[in-house]
Amino acid sequence: MSVLDPARHTRSIALLTFSLFLGVTAPLQTASASAPPSQGAAKKAKPPAVVTEKKGAHSRALLLRAWKLDAQTAARQEAPDGLGFEFLFVRQPSATGLFSLAELRDFTIDGQSYQAMTETLLKKRFEPGTELFDPKDVLATDGRTLEDAFGVSTGKASVMRTVLWGAPLPKKGSVKVTVQIGWGQQLEKLEFVLDLANLKTAPLPVRPVP
């Protein structure tokens, strides 16, 4: 699948390409030779738990959060319901080129398109809400930035937060959400399967760090 030229699209569409020049991670700072050895130095905190993680040939995708929309968020689009997802995408060492992704616009419940379900029941379609952030600008569940919590750097990692509004959700079912990400001209699909009954209702996550 080739990446479409974003300059040819002027609204929110099925495929968006977000290109970031890959940065170079700064070398780690080492302790001064004259500094005394640390006694019982504190261990580096582990990364916070994630919902699930998938690894592709060139990308690693971490699903940080998945939640049912609260009434206030759903009301923004006058929708009865919906789901939200927050991903951290990390470049694998084998990847080269510019970071690209396709906008997440749908998911399935027990194999049925949520977008199609919404159109059938409500006779309307809702545009997804998608935001991209640098990992240094988003807080993890433990209060650290994603950059600190997961040891990633801007230019080699990116955060996508997507809200999908639509019809009332069933109480249970198997949710499958597919993201398409990559570097250069090639996108790869990574699929996540979730139990709808285990997803909690919640407001949008904390806004990016000021």
C-alpha positions as YAML, in Angstrom:
chain: A
units: angstrom
residues:
- id: 1
  name: MET
  ca: [0.00, 0.00, 0.00]
- id: 2
  name: SER
  ca: [1.51, 3.30, -1.04]
- id: 3
  name: VAL
  ca: [1.32, 6.47, 1.02]
- id: 4
  name: LEU
  ca: [-0.81, 9.17, -0.55]
- id: 5
  name: ASP
  ca: [0.49, 12.72, -0.93]
- id: 6
  name: PRO
  ca: [-1.14, 14.75, 1.91]
- id: 7
  name: ALA
  ca: [-0.91, 17.96, -0.12]
- id: 8
  name: ARG
  ca: [-3.64, 16.59, -2.37]
- id: 9
  name: HIS
  ca: [-6.17, 16.31, 0.43]
- id: 10
  name: THR
  ca: [-7.77, 19.28, 2.15]
- id: 11
  name: ARG
  ca: [-10.02, 17.71, 4.78]
- id: 12
  name: SER
  ca: [-10.13, 14.80, 7.18]
- id: 13
  name: ILE
  ca: [-10.06, 11.75, 4.91]
- id: 14
  name: ALA
  ca: [-9.51, 8.05, 5.03]
- id: 15
  name: LEU
  ca: [-5.75, 8.30, 4.62]
- id: 16
  name: LEU
  ca: [-3.55, 10.92, 6.20]
- id: 17
  name: THR
  ca: [0.21, 10.93, 5.93]
- id: 18
  name: PHE
  ca: [2.14, 12.50, 8.73]
- id: 19
  name: SER
  ca: [5.84, 12.73, 7.90]
- id: 20
  name: LEU
  ca: [8.48, 13.37, 10.46]
- id: 21
  name: PHE
  ca: [12.18, 13.65, 9.69]
- id: 22
  name: LEU
  ca: [13.83, 11.03, 11.83]
- id: 23
  name: GLY
  ca: [15.83, 12.63, 14.60]
- id: 24
  name: VAL
  ca: [19.08, 11.41, 16.07]
- id: 25
  name: THR
  ca: [18.96, 10.38, 19.67]
- id: 26
  name: ALA
  ca: [21.43, 12.32, 21.82]
- id: 27
  name: PRO
  ca: [24.15, 10.19, 23.42]
- id: 28
  name: LEU
  ca: [23.55, 9.15, 26.98]
- id: 29
  name: GLN
  ca: [25.36, 11.22, 29.58]
- id: 30
  name: THR
  ca: [27.76, 9.26, 31.70]
- id: 31
  name: ALA
  ca: [28.76, 10.01, 35.27]
- id: 32
  name: SER
  ca: [31.91, 12.04, 35.83]
- id: 33
  name: ALA
  ca: [35.02, 9.97, 36.48]
- id: 34
  name: SER
  ca: [35.59, 11.88, 39.71]
- id: 35
  name: ALA
  ca: [32.10, 11.13, 41.03]
- id: 36
  name: PRO
  ca: [32.02, 8.51, 43.79]
- id: 37
  name: PRO
  ca: [30.26, 5.24, 42.97]
- id: 38
  name: SER
  ca: [26.61, 5.21, 43.92]
- id: 39
  name: GLN
  ca: [25.66, 2.96, 46.79]
- id: 40
  name: GLY
  ca: [22.31, 1.30, 46.41]
- id: 41
  name: ALA
  ca: [21.35, 3.50, 43.46]
- id: 42
  name: ALA
  ca: [17.65, 3.49, 42.78]
- id: 43
  name: LYS
  ca: [16.58, 1.31, 39.89]
- id: 44
  name: LYS
  ca: [15.04, 3.01, 36.90]
- id: 45
  name: ALA
  ca: [11.27, 2.87, 37.06]
- id: 46
  name: LYS
  ca: [9.63, 0.34, 34.78]
- id: 47
  name: PRO
  ca: [7.37, 1.52, 31.98]
- id: 48
  name: PRO
  ca: [3.69, 1.65, 32.95]
- id: 49
  name: ALA
  ca: [1.40, -1.17, 31.88]
- id: 50
  name: VAL
  ca: [-0.17, -0.97, 28.44]
- id: 51
  name: VAL
  ca: [-3.36, -2.55, 27.13]
- id: 52
  name: THR
  ca: [-1.46, -4.61, 24.55]
- id: 53
  name: GLU
  ca: [1.47, -4.36, 22.15]
- id: 54
  name: LYS
  ca: [2.15, -5.48, 18.59]
- id: 55
  name: LYS
  ca: [5.44, -5.65, 16.72]
- id: 56
  name: GLY
  ca: [5.77, -5.40, 12.95]
- id: 57
  name: ALA
  ca: [8.72, -5.59, 10.62]
- id: 58
  name: HIS
  ca: [9.48, -1.89, 10.95]
- id: 59
  name: SER
  ca: [7.23, -0.59, 13.73]
- id: 60
  name: ARG
  ca: [6.21, -1.32, 17.29]
- id: 61
  name: ALA
  ca: [2.73, -0.23, 18.32]
- id: 62
  name: LEU
  ca: [1.66, 0.05, 21.95]
- id: 63
  name: LEU
  ca: [-2.02, 0.50, 22.73]
- id: 64
  name: LEU
  ca: [-1.73, 2.71, 25.79]
- id: 65
  name: ARG
  ca: [-5.42, 3.25, 26.46]
- id: 66
  name: ALA
  ca: [-8.78, 2.08, 25.11]
- id: 67
  name: TRP
  ca: [-12.01, 3.33, 26.64]
- id: 68
  name: LYS
  ca: [-15.73, 3.88, 26.13]
- id: 69
  name: LEU
  ca: [-16.62, 7.53, 25.69]
- id: 70
  name: ASP
  ca: [-18.22, 9.29, 28.61]
- id: 71
  name: ALA
  ca: [-21.43, 11.27, 28.07]
- id: 72
  name: GLN
  ca: [-19.63, 14.60, 27.81]
- id: 73
  name: THR
  ca: [-17.25, 13.40, 25.09]
- id: 74
  name: ALA
  ca: [-20.02, 11.65, 23.16]
- id: 75
  name: ALA
  ca: [-22.14, 14.79, 23.30]
- id: 76
  name: ARG
  ca: [-19.49, 16.78, 21.42]
- id: 77
  name: GLN
  ca: [-20.73, 15.15, 18.24]
- id: 78
  name: GLU
  ca: [-24.28, 14.48, 19.47]
- id: 79
  name: ALA
  ca: [-23.51, 10.78, 19.32]
- id: 80
  name: PRO
  ca: [-24.92, 8.11, 21.62]
- id: 81
  name: ASP
  ca: [-21.64, 6.29, 22.13]
- id: 82
  name: GLY
  ca: [-18.16, 5.53, 20.85]
- id: 83
  name: LEU
  ca: [-14.65, 4.36, 21.70]
- id: 84
  name: GLY
  ca: [-11.32, 6.11, 22.18]
- id: 85
  name: PHE
  ca: [-7.82, 4.77, 21.52]
- id: 86
  name: GLU
  ca: [-4.35, 6.09, 22.32]
- id: 87
  name: PHE
  ca: [-1.31, 4.52, 20.65]
- id: 88
  name: LEU
  ca: [2.43, 4.97, 20.92]
- id: 89
  name: PHE
  ca: [4.24, 4.11, 17.68]
- id: 90
  name: VAL
  ca: [7.97, 3.38, 17.86]
- id: 91
  name: ARG
  ca: [10.38, 2.95, 14.97]
- id: 92
  name: GLN
  ca: [12.21, -0.37, 14.76]
- id: 93
  name: PRO
  ca: [15.97, -0.23, 14.04]
- id: 94
  name: SER
  ca: [15.35, -1.70, 10.58]
- id: 95
  name: ALA
  ca: [13.09, 1.19, 9.51]
- id: 96
  name: THR
  ca: [14.20, 4.01, 7.24]
- id: 97
  name: GLY
  ca: [12.46, 6.97, 5.64]
- id: 98
  name: LEU
  ca: [9.68, 9.25, 6.80]
- id: 99
  name: PHE
  ca: [7.05, 8.23, 9.36]
- id: 100
  name: SER
  ca: [3.60, 7.74, 7.86]
- id: 101
  name: LEU
  ca: [0.25, 6.46, 9.03]
- id: 102
  name: ALA
  ca: [-3.30, 6.03, 7.83]
- id: 103
  name: GLU
  ca: [-5.97, 7.72, 9.91]
- id: 104
  name: LEU
  ca: [-7.94, 5.29, 12.06]
- id: 105
  name: ARG
  ca: [-11.58, 5.61, 10.96]
- id: 106
  name: ASP
  ca: [-13.32, 2.41, 12.02]
- id: 107
  name: PHE
  ca: [-13.19, -0.76, 14.09]
- id: 108
  name: THR
  ca: [-15.26, -3.92, 14.11]
- id: 109
  name: ILE
  ca: [-17.39, -5.57, 16.77]
- id: 110
  name: ASP
  ca: [-17.75, -9.30, 16.23]
- id: 111
  name: GLY
  ca: [-16.70, -8.74, 12.64]
- id: 112
  name: GLN
  ca: [-19.20, -5.96, 11.92]
- id: 113
  name: SER
  ca: [-18.04, -2.47, 10.98]
- id: 114
  name: TYR
  ca: [-18.94, 0.06, 13.66]
- id: 115
  name: GLN
  ca: [-19.18, 2.78, 11.03]
- id: 116
  name: ALA
  ca: [-21.63, 0.69, 8.98]
- id: 117
  name: MET
  ca: [-23.60, -0.14, 12.12]
- id: 118
  name: THR
  ca: [-23.85, 3.57, 12.92]
- id: 119
  name: GLU
  ca: [-25.04, 4.48, 9.44]
- id: 120
  name: THR
  ca: [-27.69, 1.75, 9.55]
- id: 121
  name: LEU
  ca: [-29.05, 2.70, 12.97]
- id: 122
  name: LEU
  ca: [-28.59, 6.49, 12.98]
- id: 123
  name: LYS
  ca: [-28.62, 7.27, 9.25]
- id: 124
  name: LYS
  ca: [-25.52, 9.41, 9.62]
- id: 125
  name: ARG
  ca: [-21.73, 9.21, 9.68]
- id: 126
  name: PHE
  ca: [-19.41, 10.74, 12.27]
- id: 127
  name: GLU
  ca: [-15.94, 11.94, 11.39]
- id: 128
  name: PRO
  ca: [-13.25, 10.60, 13.75]
- id: 129
  name: GLY
  ca: [-11.23, 12.92, 15.93]
- id: 130
  name: THR
  ca: [-7.50, 12.28, 15.54]
- id: 131
  name: GLU
  ca: [-4.59, 14.08, 17.18]
- id: 132
  name: LEU
  ca: [-0.85, 13.44, 16.91]
- id: 133
  name: PHE
  ca: [1.65, 14.31, 19.64]
- id: 134
  name: ASP
  ca: [5.34, 13.98, 20.40]
- id: 135
  name: PRO
  ca: [5.96, 11.49, 23.25]
- id: 136
  name: LYS
  ca: [7.56, 14.24, 25.37]
- id: 137
  name: ASP
  ca: [4.26, 16.13, 25.36]
- id: 138
  name: VAL
  ca: [1.93, 13.38, 26.63]
- id: 139
  name: LEU
  ca: [1.64, 12.01, 30.14]
- id: 140
  name: ALA
  ca: [1.68, 8.29, 30.85]
- id: 141
  name: THR
  ca: [-0.67, 6.74, 33.39]
- id: 142
  name: ASP
  ca: [2.04, 7.02, 36.07]
- id: 143
  name: GLY
  ca: [2.49, 10.77, 35.59]
- id: 144
  name: ARG
  ca: [5.75, 10.69, 33.63]
- id: 145
  name: THR
  ca: [5.95, 11.80, 30.02]
- id: 146
  name: LEU
  ca: [5.80, 8.99, 27.49]
- id: 147
  name: GLU
  ca: [9.33, 9.90, 26.44]
- id: 148
  name: ASP
  ca: [10.61, 9.22, 29.97]
- id: 149
  name: ALA
  ca: [8.31, 6.31, 30.75]
- id: 150
  name: PHE
  ca: [9.13, 4.30, 27.62]
- id: 151
  name: GLY
  ca: [12.60, 5.60, 26.77]
- id: 152
  name: VAL
  ca: [11.63, 6.88, 23.32]
- id: 153
  name: SER
  ca: [12.56, 10.07, 21.50]
- id: 154
  name: THR
  ca: [10.83, 12.53, 19.24]
- id: 155
  name: GLY
  ca: [11.47, 11.66, 15.60]
- id: 156
  name: LYS
  ca: [11.59, 7.95, 16.39]
- id: 157
  name: ALA
  ca: [8.21, 7.69, 18.10]
- id: 158
  name: SER
  ca: [4.82, 9.34, 17.82]
- id: 159
  name: VAL
  ca: [1.52, 9.29, 19.73]
- id: 160
  name: MET
  ca: [-1.89, 9.01, 18.07]
- id: 161
  name: ARG
  ca: [-5.11, 9.65, 19.95]
- id: 162
  name: THR
  ca: [-8.35, 8.83, 18.10]
- id: 163
  name: VAL
  ca: [-11.98, 9.12, 19.15]
- id: 164
  name: LEU
  ca: [-14.63, 7.31, 17.11]
- id: 165
  name: TRP
  ca: [-18.23, 8.38, 17.68]
- id: 166
  name: GLY
  ca: [-21.26, 6.36, 16.67]
- id: 167
  name: ALA
  ca: [-24.21, 4.17, 17.55]
- id: 168
  name: PRO
  ca: [-24.89, 2.68, 21.00]
- id: 169
  name: LEU
  ca: [-22.36, -0.03, 21.77]
- id: 170
  name: PRO
  ca: [-23.44, -3.54, 22.73]
- id: 171
  name: LYS
  ca: [-22.61, -4.68, 26.24]
- id: 172
  name: LYS
  ca: [-20.16, -7.30, 25.00]
- id: 173
  name: GLY
  ca: [-18.33, -8.36, 21.89]
- id: 174
  name: SER
  ca: [-14.91, -8.73, 20.32]
- id: 175
  name: VAL
  ca: [-13.45, -5.42, 19.18]
- id: 176
  name: LYS
  ca: [-10.80, -5.46, 16.46]
- id: 177
  name: VAL
  ca: [-8.96, -2.27, 15.62]
- id: 178
  name: THR
  ca: [-6.34, -2.09, 12.87]
- id: 179
  name: VAL
  ca: [-3.67, 0.59, 12.57]
- id: 180
  name: GLN
  ca: [-1.56, 1.18, 9.48]
- id: 181
  name: ILE
  ca: [1.86, 2.69, 10.09]
- id: 182
  name: GLY
  ca: [5.25, 2.69, 8.50]
- id: 183
  name: TRP
  ca: [8.36, 4.52, 7.35]
- id: 184
  name: GLY
  ca: [8.99, 5.46, 3.77]
- id: 185
  name: GLN
  ca: [6.38, 4.40, 1.23]
- id: 186
  name: GLN
  ca: [5.31, 1.10, 2.82]
- id: 187
  name: LEU
  ca: [2.60, 0.82, 5.47]
- id: 188
  name: GLU
  ca: [2.08, -2.31, 7.54]
- id: 189
  name: LYS
  ca: [-1.12, -3.32, 9.33]
- id: 190
  name: LEU
  ca: [-1.10, -4.20, 13.01]
- id: 191
  name: GLU
  ca: [-4.29, -5.58, 14.55]
- id: 192
  name: PHE
  ca: [-5.48, -5.38, 18.15]
- id: 193
  name: VAL
  ca: [-8.31, -7.47, 19.58]
- id: 194
  name: LEU
  ca: [-10.09, -6.32, 22.74]
- id: 195
  name: ASP
  ca: [-12.98, -7.54, 24.86]
- id: 196
  name: LEU
  ca: [-15.63, -4.83, 24.79]
- id: 197
  name: ALA
  ca: [-16.96, -5.90, 28.18]
- id: 198
  name: ASN
  ca: [-13.58, -5.06, 29.75]
- id: 199
  name: LEU
  ca: [-13.43, -1.48, 28.47]
- id: 200
  name: LYS
  ca: [-14.33, 1.17, 31.02]
- id: 201
  name: THR
  ca: [-16.15, 4.45, 30.48]
- id: 202
  name: ALA
  ca: [-13.76, 7.37, 30.88]
- id: 203
  name: PRO
  ca: [-13.19, 10.99, 29.83]
- id: 204
  name: LEU
  ca: [-10.48, 11.93, 27.39]
- id: 205
  name: PRO
  ca: [-6.96, 11.40, 28.78]
- id: 206
  name: VAL
  ca: [-5.00, 14.31, 30.22]
- id: 207
  name: ARG
  ca: [-4.14, 16.89, 27.61]
- id: 208
  name: PRO
  ca: [-0.51, 17.15, 26.45]
- id: 209
  name: VAL
  ca: [2.03, 18.61, 28.85]
- id: 210
  name: PRO
  ca: [1.90, 22.46, 28.73]
...
